[in-house]
Amino acid sequence: MALLRFRYPLSLPLSSLSSSSPAHGCRRFRCAAGNQALFSVDATKLVLEVKEKLEREHPNLPVGKNGRDDEDMILWFLKDRKFSVEEAVMKLTKAIKWHEDFGVSDLCEESVKSVYGTGKAYVHDFLDNNGRPVLVVVASKHFPAVGNTRKQEPIEDEKLCVYLIETALNKLPPGTEEILGIFDLRGFRVENGDVQFLKFLMDVFYYYYPRRLGQVLFVDAPFVFQPIWQLVKPLMRSYASLVRFCDMETVRKEYFTESTVPTDFKD
């Protein structure tokens, strides 16, 4: 069995690894950096080891896409866990169970149409300048439940969130592994703040879609957003380093072309 070889310094983030598929079906991961330790990893063997371990220890977990025999998902979690089989199995077990319980495979535009119609979030039609799918959140259109006043049910917001993440990931072009998140904070008011939903969003990306979020833009954040940010920042864990506060002009000039910029961000 051919060995999969790549250079991987312990300090280098996994997101910097690139992959390709040579003629013999071997997946190679490469990175360019100095002072590297050379590792040889048989990816096929590790994926098989995880599959067998999941089948042996968690036979009741579902199979198929996002199941215990989904090799692409297994490989992604192995990369996320630095190719540790034990850690990948632990994280995969939780993720696969969550996908089943949440009903991810049943989500579709029809199932989220009531909240999708608010325009509070959507996947942009075009990729950004880095070739990433773009998920846009319009914060001023989000009105969480307060006390007994139910404006938008939390579970419906959560379903829309996961549906849009899945939609964005399905738009990933070959060689791209991450998406761009844009929070349009123009017109944001105190009543739009929802720390619980943001915690859900961060948990989803941390536990179930690890390393899929490449960058987060907070656009034209008003002063009233600052207290929310101070509460949310610790919840974001390592994702906090991905956040960039910027204005509309930055979005237009650095992330899109004139023809691909979202309509709401045009002049």
C-alpha positions, -999 to +999 in steps of 0.1 A: +000+000+000+014+033-010+024+057+017+010+092+019+038+117+025+036+153+036+057+178+055+039+190+086+055+213+112+038+211+146+032+249+145+016+250+111-022+251+110-039+223+091-058+248+070-025+254+052-023+218+040-033+213+003-044+180-011-043+162-045-053+129-059-025+111-078-030+084-103-030+055-077-057+071-056-033+082-029-041+115-012-011+137-006-009+166+018+018+192+012+029+225+028+058+248+022+077+259+053+111+257+068+123+236+097+098+209+091+095+174+105+088+147+078+059+124+085+047+094+065+010+088+069-010+061+051-043+080+048-061+050+034-051+029+064-061+055+089-095+061+073-101+023+073-090+021+110-114+048+119-143+031+100-136-002+117-134+014+151-167+033+146-184+001+133-171-020+162-177+006+190-207+024+177-226+000+154-259+020+159-246+051+142-260+056+107-241+050+075-240+069+042-233+106+038-223+121+072-224+086+086-198+063+101-186+050+067-184+084+050-147+084+040-146+121+031-160+131+064-136+107+082-106+121+064-116+156+072-119+149+109-086+131+109-070+162+094-088+183+121-074+160+148-039+160+134-044+124+122-050+110+157-074+081+153-086+082+189-094+119+188-110+117+154-133+088+165-144+108+196-152+139+176-168+120+147-191+100+171-205+132+184-208+148+150-225+118+133-250+115+162-257+152+160-263+151+122-288+123+128-306+139+157-308+173+141-321+158+108-295+175+086-302+152+057-339+162+058-332+200+055-342+217+023-354+251+012-390+241+017-383+230+053-369+264+063-389+286+040-407+305+068-375+319+082-356+319+049-381+343+035-371+370+061-339+375+042-319+374+074-293+350+059-284+336+025-257+320+005-244+344-021-246+334-058-209+341-064-176+330-048-154+356-032-120+366-047-104+336-029-128+311-045-148+306-013-186+302-010-200+331+009-226+330+037-242+364+045-261+372+077-282+404+078-283+410+116-309+438+115-335+412+103-329+389+132-354+391+160-349+365+187-376+353+212-377+375+243-397+362+273-431+351+261-428+371+229-421+347+201-409+366+170-387+339+154-384+305+170-348+295+179-351+260+163-362+275+130-332+298+131-309+269+139-323+248+110-318+277+086-282+281+099-273+245+092-292+244+059-271+274+047-239+259+059-246+227+040-256+248+009-223+267+011-202+236+015-219+220-015-207+250-035-170+244-026-150+243-058-122+217-062-092+226-040-112+249-017-121+238+018-134+269+036-162+294+034-164+331+041-189+344+066-201+380+064-222+396+091-238+427+078-242+448+110-256+480+094-287+489+113-280+465+141-299+474+173-300+459+208-331+439+200-312+421+172-286+407+197-288+370+203-259+355+222-276+321+224-279+318+187-243+329+181-232+303+207-251+276+187-234+289+155-199+286+170-206+252+184-218+240+151-186+251+133-164+239+162-178+204+167-196+195+135-180+215+107-144+220+120-121+242+100-147+250+074-149+287+084-120+305+068-128+341+078-156+362+094-163+398+084-182+421+108-192+449+085-200+484+098-204+473+134-222+501+154-212+510+189-241+491+204-226+459+190-195+461+212-211+446+244-224+417+223-189+411+209-174+411+243-198+383+253-194+364+221-157+365+216-148+339+243-175+316+229-157+317+195-126+300+208-100+299+181-124+313+156-121+347+172-088+351+154-107+348+121-128+379+127-121+411+109-141+443+115-143+463+083-166+486+063-186+481+031-159+495+009-134+469+021-159+442+013-164+455-022-127+461-031-109+433-013-133+403-014-153+407-046-152+422-081-177+447-093-197+420-110-197+395-080-202+417-050-235+410-031-262+435-042-265+449-007-229+459-007-228+477-040-224+515-042 
